[in-house]
């Protein structure tokens, strides 16, 4: 897919880099890409030409990347104490690993053995 994107976008200018972020847990593509051009005019041309373009059965939404919002500094714990608000997250947060139910069942089994 990366080569296909590079080939398509090189029609409007010199592509410096193509980055397809992947999900940390599954390793699968997250469904978007960053294409870096050698000059701003090529980037504007890509937005005009390819916004709404169909690639691989999907309509592309092409726009300029926005700068990432800075994360708050300081204590980042989500538990009690520590003050401060948790950092804003644009997605639902779910801890990885075992569900709470399995931890509770494990604790109950330990109590019954003791």
Buried (B, 14 or more C-beta within 10 A) or exposed (E): EEEEBBEBBBEBBEBEEBEBEEEEEEEEEEEEBEBBBEEEEBBBBBBEBBEEEEEEEEEBEBEEEEEEEEEEEEEEEEEEEEEEEEEEEEEEEEEEEEEEEEEEEEEEEEEEEE
